[in-house]
């Protein structure tokens, strides 16, 4: 009797359904609060006031480096390297699914920013769509891309590296979200909404990939992708850190806008 080839494991339909439901529920609740249906602004302001006393202190260089891990340019590099590793091993369907989701999420986030047009906690000199705060692009994109890489790491690697690297990639979006709050770039609800959107798109990614399960050999390029991403970050940090420092230092020269009125 011919044995079927072993495939990469995926989450069950029930777990994915619950995950999608929770993500949609959280996003709906936060959006309702931001648009004035319940006073989320009071919670956001309290958290921002708490973090304001820590800004510009000894944590500043560390938080600046952490937030760079969520920059669009670096995340684009991580996404391209991941997709390229699939194409190198012939996993065209997986590459297509990841490309589709990695492109669709930023478009969704930008659409919500334009629709809601929420002010940021501090007057950061952003331009274009980036002047708007809700939801957080850094949090959403980081949670999607690093979350997807964490899943790939978990099903590809073995031994202690599997747990350590998976945990590290899952921790990154949380640290990036915290850095956005620390730097005064976002309200708490912006970051949580970014996570919720990413959770929904991760479910979409898992469902689409599961349509055509592939043998584990199609993920053998993932260790190389992880190496490239890790090696590229110091170089990216060296190039981008001076401009990022100037951007967030400029916050100290501006007054905070008045918080959104509570209904």
Secondary structure, DSSP 4 states (H G I P E B T S, - for coil): -PPPPPB-----HHHHHHHHHHHHHHHHHHHHHHTTSS-HHHHHHHHHHHHHTTTTSTTHHHHHHHHHTT-HHHHHHHHHHHHHHHHHTT-HHHHHHHHHHHHHHHHHHHHHHHHH-PPPSS-----GGGG--SS-HHHHHHHHHHHHHHHHHHHH--SHHHHHHHHHHHHHHHHHHHHHHHTTS--HHHHHHHHHHHHHHHHHHHHHHHTT--BGGGGTTHHHHHHHHHHHHHHHHHHHHHHHHHHHHGGGGSPPPPPPPP-
